[in-house]
Amino acid sequence: MSNVRTRKRGKYWEYEFDAAKVAGKRNRISKSGYKTKAEAVAAGAAAMAEYNSSGIKFIPSEMSYADFLDYWIESYCLITLKKTTLDNYKKRIKSHIKPSLGAYKLTSLTTAGLQKFINSKIDAQYSLNTLSVLRGILTGSLQYAVRQNMLKSNPAREIRIPTERSTESLQLRSAPHRYLPPDVIEKIFERFPEKHPSHIPLMLGYRCGLRLGEAFAITWDCVDLEKGQIYINKQVQWNPAEQWWFFTNPKFNSFRTIDLDNSLLELLRRERKRQDKDRAYYEDMYTVYYENDVRGLVTSPDQASSATPIELMLVRQDGSYIQARTMQHASSVIHYELGVKDFTFHSLRHTHATMLAEAGMPQKYTQQRLGHKDISVTLKYYTHLTDKMSEIGGKILESMFADNDDD
């Protein structure tokens, strides 16, 4: 391997050095455009040192962070991340990171500059979850640059986001987690009675505490109508590229078995009988779904090579899938017709957890039933004090000190 050579080409200087042969042919790395010989020598020495340390033809000063993010997504994220995580990363990169940081050179990124970017999102009151994802993308991508010898150190390692405790004063954005009292629940199910497409998914949120994607992913093979249990082993997501719904593992891989109360169990038994009758009535016109080899939900036999027939729980009379998007319409009705402005499907899950706490269920049971990653999430977000809990606590306090007062 030779040393760096320089030569003048017109008004500018160029450096050049020999790289490893490719297919037995001589290979050179060069770059021109330097005003002086000294500049060309210095740049050539740096490029040659980079080449010798990484073994690839790469000059990091010429790559933008936007281009590097594309490289990181294609060479690393595409083969290591779940599709839902990958889509989330792409969305955040496109809407947040590239507009603010994409034009900068990879090597020009600094801890101060990255912290300023994060602070701008804090000032805009983005949620702690959004801030955490953005920091994760910055840290993960730039650490990959370090491993590829494109950066000497990771400037994102020291950036900070608010702690859980500090978010109270910052007023960050967050989705409402509203407890729905019995009178509101009654209004909701009067508006969406049995046989309405939204009735059973709403029931699954309220009586089982299921997440939206979990409720709409249930197949009949995961329902034990004898034991009164549902096995949660998947969630459903939308694939915009393929234009189909697909299954993936539940959030945090929270596989679990959920006990059904008698009322919900009888509802599901009636629904199963109705679907059996509908299937017999429609015969060949009844919609049949398959799970293909990439877990996509398809109906055409041409799409279903190497696919397995499945029986979705949430279907219409003709067997067509009741998609999760139906909750957008249901939520709109609850917001504007019933006047529950801050309702979300998650409100049902929140309400279910609060009811478990009111009933005195052990915290570990609530954690397992809801599929929380750790008990702190159960305690912080899902067991809020209600009037009923306060009343019970007051009675306990009175009984604790009653004997002492008599003395």
N, C-alpha and C positions, 0 to 999 in steps of 0.2 A: 504494500500500500504506500503510495507516494505522499509527499507533503503537499500543502496547498500551493497552487501556482496562481499567479495573477498576470493579467495582460490588459492593455488599454484597447477599447473598442470604440472608436470615434471619440466622443467627449468623455465617456465614462469608463470606469474600471470594472473588470470581471474577475471573480475567483473561480477556481476549478480544482477538483481533486478526484482521484480514482476511487471508485467504489468496487464492490465485489463483482466479478464477471457474471453475466446472466446468459445462460445457454452457451457458455464458452466464449461469449463476445465481450469486448471491453465496454465498461460502463463508467460514465463520468457524471459527476454532480457539479453543476455550475450555476452561477447567478451573477448578473451584471447590474449596472445602474448606480455604481458608487462613484462619488465625485473625486475621491483621492485613492491612491494605492493603499495607503494605511487603512482606510475604511474597508477596502476589499479584503485585505489581509486579515483584519480583525473579524469580519463577518465570516470569512472562509474558515478561520480557525474554530469559531464557535459552531459553525455548521458541521465541520468534520468531527468535532468532539461529540456533538449530538448524534451524528451518524454512527460513530464507533461505540457509543454507549447503548443505543437502542437497536441498532442493526437494521434500521429502515431509512429510506430516503424521506426525511421529514425536516422541515424548517419551521419550528413552532411559532416564530414571530409572524408568520404569514397567515396563520389560521385564525379565523374569527371564532368567538365562542358559539355563535349560531351554527357554524359548520361543524364544530366539534360535537355539539349536542346531537346533531344528525348522525355523526359517526358513532357516538356512544350508544344511541338508540339502536342502530343497526347492528353493531358489532357485539354489544353486551346485553342491553335490555331485552332485545327481541328473543334471545334464547334463554334468559334467566328469570323473567318476570311473568306472572299471570297476565292474561290478556286484559283483565279489568284494570290491573295496576298500570300496565303499559299504556292503555288508553287514557288513564287519568294523568300520567306523566306527560304524554303528548299534548293533552289539553292545557295543562298548566304551563308547559314550555311555550306553546303557541300564544297563549293569552297574557302571560305574565313575564316570563324570563326573556324570551327573544326580543320583545319590544323595548325592554329596558337595558338589557345587557348583551344582546346578540351581536351588535356591531363592534364590540370591543375585541381586541386581540386576546387570545387565550392567555398569553403570557402577561398581559397588562392588568388582569384581574387582581384586585387586592382585597384583603380582609375588610378594610375600611369601606371600599366601594360596595362590596357585597352586603355589609351591614346596613349601609345607607339604603340599598334596595329593599331589604327586609323591613327597615324602619318605615319606609314609604307605605308598605302594605299594612303595617301596624297603624299608621296614621289614618289609612283608609278604612280601618276597623274590620279588616278581614278576620275570619275566625281562626282560632288556635289551630284547628285541623289544617286549614289552608296554609298557614305559616309553617307548620311542621312539614307538610309535603314539599313546599318550596325549598325549605332548608335541606330536606333529604335529597332533592334533585341536585342542588348545588354541591352538597358535600359528596354525594355518590359519583357524580360526573367528573368532578375535579380530582377525586381520589383515583378514578380510573385513568385520568391524564397523568397522574404521578406514576402509576404502575406501568404506563406505556412510555415512561421517560420523556413525556412531553412537558411536564412541569417538575420543578425541583421539590416543591412542597405544595400542600393543599391550602389555599387561602380561605377556604370556606370552613375549615375546621374550628375556628374560633368565633364564628358568627353566633349570635344568641337570639332566641325568641322568648317571649314572655313565659314566665312560669305559670302553673295552674293558679297559684295564689294571686298573682299580679293581674290576671285577666279581669278581675272584678272591677278594678278602677279604670282599666283601659276601655271598657265597654266594646269589646270585640263583637263582630257579627256572630250570631249563633242561631241555629234553628230552634224554634220554640219546642219545649218539652212540657206540654200542658197536661195536667191531670183533668180528666173528664168526669164530672160528678154524675151520679145515677140519672138525674133528670135529662142531662144532655145525651147520655148513652141511649136512653129510652127514645128520645126524639130521632136520633140517628137510625135506629133500627125500625122505627115506625116508617121512616122515609125509605129505607132500603130493606123491605121485608123478605122473608124466605121466597126463593125462586127468582129474586132479582139478581142479576149477574154480580153485583157488588156485595151481596149479603154474606156469603161464606168467607170471602177474604177479609171482610171487616170483622167477622166473628173470630177468625183465626188470629187477627191482631189483638182483639180485645180479650178473648178467653185463653189464648195460648202465649201471647206476647211475642208472636213471630215478627221478624223483619219482613219488609215488603217482598223482597226477592225470594225469601224462604216460602212465604205463603203461596206465591204463584208458581213455585217449582214442585209442589207436592204431586206425587203420582200415587195411584191406588195401591201399588205394591209396598208402599211405605206406611200404609194405614192398616192397623190391626183392629178391626171392628169387634173382635171377640174380647181382646184384652183392654180395649179402649185406649190405644196409644198411637202416636204418630212418631215415626223416625225421621228426624231432620238430617238429611245427608247431602243437600245441595241447595243452591239458589239459582235464580234465572237472571240473565243479563241480556241486553240487546247488542247485537253485532251490526253496526251500521254499514260496514263494508259488504258483508254477506247478506244483509237484510233479513236476518233471522234471529230468533231467540236461542240462547244456548245455556246449558247447565255448567256450573262451576261449583267448587266446594263452598260450603257456607262460610261466612265471614269468620276469620280467625280459626278456620277449620273446626268450628264449634259443632261437631257431630253430636247429636244427643237424642234421647227418647223422651217425649213429652206425654204426660198423662192427660186424658181428656175428661172433662166433667160430663155428667150424665146427659145434660141438655145438649151439649155440642155433639156428643157421641150419637144421640138419637137423630140429630139433624143430618149428620154424615151418613147414617144408615139409610135415611129417607132419600138422600141425594144419590146414593149408590143404586138404590132400587129404581129411581127415576131414570138414571142414565142407562141401566140395563134395558128398560122398556123402550127408551129412545133409540138405542142401538138396534133393537129388534125391529122397530117400526121403520127406520130409515134404511136398514139393510146396507146395500152397496153404496148408498149415498151418504152414509155416516162417515165423517172425517176421521181418518186414522193418522196418528202421528208416530214418527220414528225419531230415535236419537242416533245420529250418525257417528262416525268415528272421531269427529272433533267435538262431539257433544252438542251439535246443533239440532234444533227441532225442525224437522222437515215433514212434508206430506206426500211429495211425489215419489213414486217408486224409483224413478231415475236418479233422484238425489239420495236415495236411501240405501245404496249399495253398502254392504258391511254395516247395516244399521239394524237396530232392534226396535220392534214395536213397543210403544209405551201407552199407558192410560193416564192422562192428566186428570186431576180431580176437578179443576176449574174449566168446565167446558159448557157450551150452549147445547140446545136440544139436538142440533145436527152434529155435535161432537167438535165444533170449532173452538179453538182455544180462547178463553177469556183472558186477554193480555193484561199485564200490570198497568198499562196506560189507562185502563178504565178507572183507576183510582184518581186520575187527574179530574175526570168529570165528577166523580163522587165528592172529592174534596171541594170542588167549586160549588156544588150544591150545598154542602155543609157550611161553607164560608158565607154564601150570599143568601140562600134560602132559609137556612136554619140559624144564621147569625153567629156561628162559631168561627170567628175570624182567624184565629191562630191554630186551627186544626191541621194536623198532618197525620199520615198513617202511623207515624212514630208515636203520636199522642196515645194511640191505643196500647202500644207496647209499654209506654210510660205509665199509663193508668193501670195496666195489668200488674206491673211490678209494685206499684204503690199499694194496690189491693192485697198483694201477697204480704207486704210488710204490715199492713193493718191487721191482717188475719193472724199475725205472729209466726209466719213461716220463717224457718231458719235462713239466715243470709246466704249460706252455702247452697241451699236448695234453690233460692231465687237466682243466684249466679248460674247454676247448672241449667235451670229451666230456660233462662234467657240466652245462654251461650256467651256470657261475658268472658273476656280474656282473663281478667283478674278481679278479685273481690272489691278492689277500690272503685272500679267503675260502677259496680252494683250499689255501693254505699253512696257515692257522690251524685250520681245522675238519676237513680231510679227509686230511691226510698226517701221521699220528702215527707215532712211532717204534715199531717192533715188534721182537721178538727177532731176526727174520731180518735186518732192517735194521741192528740193532746188531752182529750177527755179521759182516755184510759190511763195516761201517765199521771194526770191529776188525782184520779182515784187511788192509784198505787201509792202515791206520796202520802195521801191522807191516811191510808191503812198502815203505812210504815211508822208514822208518828203517833197514831191514835193511842196505843198502849202507854207511851211515855207521857202523853198529855193527861191521861187518867191518873197517873201516879202523882 
